[in-house]
Amino acid sequence: MSARARSRKGYFGEYGGRFAPETLMAPLEELEKAFDRWRRDPRFRRELDRLLRTYGGRPTPLSDAPRLSKSAGGASIALKREDLLHTGAHKLNNCLGQVLLATRMGKRRVIAETGAGQHGVATAAAAARLGIPCRVYMGTVDMARQSPNVSRMRLLGAEVIAVDSGSRTLKDA
């Protein structure tokens, strides 16, 4: 991507930009300032690295895939095993960083929305580890389809809020 295509404020080309309801602009600006501050702080980085290592399970291993390599004409293919992270998905990487940032910002709780439940589980796990309450919004249709993940979120201490409006799925959560 050329330097012209992406500017400092996140605009891409002549039509890009940040589109959010006006009521969210002040919180988004607060978040941007906090992120710019804390991402440069060596103590924040050390704490995030420690959480990713001791709680998340990083670094995750590479696993050789000999049959896939053979079917691809002999290329050496390895799989990065993010499924071996705590909670079973890569989403925990991001959630640990976001919840740690929320605690540094003095926030009293975190909220998330989820469809299949993986993001909700990862957010609930990060919040539980960092000792901050978590609320997860999930459509009732998705809750019925993904009841094991709803149970996991609740086991991790999250309050799961059923959204029963619109499509009753992630779209409206």
Secondary structure, 3 states (H helix, E strand, C coil): CCCCCECCCCCECCCCCCCCCHHHHHHHHHHHHHHHHHCCCHHHHHHHHHHHHHHHCCCCCEEECHHHHHHCCCCCCEEECHHHCCCCCCHHHHHHHHHHHHHHCCCCCEEEEECCCHHHHHHHHHHHHHCCCEEEEEEHHHHHHCHHHHHHHHHCCCEEEEECCCCCCHHHC
